[in-house]
Amino acid sequence: MSSIVTDQGIVHYETYGQGKPVVLLHGWLGSWGLWQRTMEVLGRGYRTYALDFWGFGESGKKRETYAVADFVSLVNQFMEQLGIESAPLVGHSMGGTVSLSVAIDYPRRAQKVVVVGSPIVGSSLNIFLRLAGHRPVAFPVYNLPVLLRLGVRVFSPLIVNKNPLGWYHMQERDLSKTTLESFFASIGSLRRTDLRPRLKEVRVPTLGVYGIGDTIVHPKQYEPLKAGVPQARIEIMRGSRHFPMIDEPEKFISTLKDFLDGKE
């Protein structure tokens, strides 16, 4: 387990492999652990870095804000401290929104961008996630962990197609490491996000991966991505929901690796 100290808190990360760097970013209520299998495969040719955003996983949780802009700043500081001048940024869900934002705000950091089931417009989030961004809703939900976990367990087959019980246990672990503030503030910020006005500033090769059965983020969020980033390549995963790396791991990793390797 590795960590760095930034001016806004401790950032935990894991690294694996040898070669050029690739930075992996998780989504809301997640952690670096989502990327373990991906790191094992990419690590054969790349040096992979998977970090925990502030408020999640093992990273610091003594902050007042957990906005998308905070996580964008975190990625820049993380790369600066580790001496990573530039790298492909791969983000799932909220992490993909952060990856695109880094490419806009810190263009020298992003060699390529990969977004996986990521909202371009926050209103594309499932209604339950949009509600979770309001403190009066988040407070009773977060403080009734039994009911929260039951809800996650019941709805897991609608979130992943493959091994929903395994996904639930991973999510249960990650959920136990969040705080009330990071729980509602981050999704509230994501709900208010609209990248469309600035997407034209993304100049690097971009890949959008979307599961056709996604119930968390509207699966047609690839449309505003393609409209704003004409060079973006879109991959529709027909056997996936919100987690293509779980539902179709071989196809997902093959698609990702081909893009990173420069194969079309």
C-alpha positions, 0 to 999 in steps of 0.5 A: 500500500502506497500513499502521498501527502498533498496539500489537501490530504493523503492519497492512497494508490496501488501500482503494478507493472513496468513500462509507460504509465497509465492512471486508473480512476474509480467511480462514486463509492468505489476504490482502486480495487475495481481495477485489480484485474485490469492492472494485472493484464495491462501491467505486462506492458504498462506501469499502472497506477490506481488511486483512491479519490479523497473520501473513498477507499484508503485516502484521506477523509478530513475535507469539507468538499468532495467536488469533481473539481477537487478530484481533478486537482487531486489527479494533477497533484498526484501526477506531479508528485510521482513525476508522471508528466503525462499519461493515458487517463482511464476513468470509470463513471465519475472517474471518467468525468474527472479524466475528461476534466483533467484533459480540459484543465490540465491538457499536458497531463492527458496523453489519451482519455478513456471514459467507461460508463461516464456521465457527460451531463449529470442529469443522465444519472439514475434518479436515485443517484441524483437524489443521493446528492441532496443532504436531506436524502443522503443523511437518513440513507447513509445512517441506515447502513442495513437498509442501504446495503439491502438496497444495494444487494437487491438491485445488484442484478440490475447493475451488473450482469455477471456475478452480482453477489461478488460485485455486491461484496466489493461495493459493501467493502468500499461503501464502508470506507466512505463518509457522509460528506463524501457520499452525498457531496461527490454525487451532488457535484457530479449531478451538477456537472455538464462538460458539453460547453468545454468538450471541444478543448479535449484534443487527445485521442479519446475512447468511450466505452458504454454498456448498453444495459447501464441503469446507473448512467444513461447508456447514450451518454456517448452521444454528447461525448462524440458530438463534443469530441469528434475524434472520440472512438465509441465502443458499445458493450452489448453484454454489459451494464455499468461495469463492463470490466466485470460483465465482459472482462476479456472484451473490455481489456482487449478494447482498452489495451488496443486503444492504449497500444494505438491499434484501431 
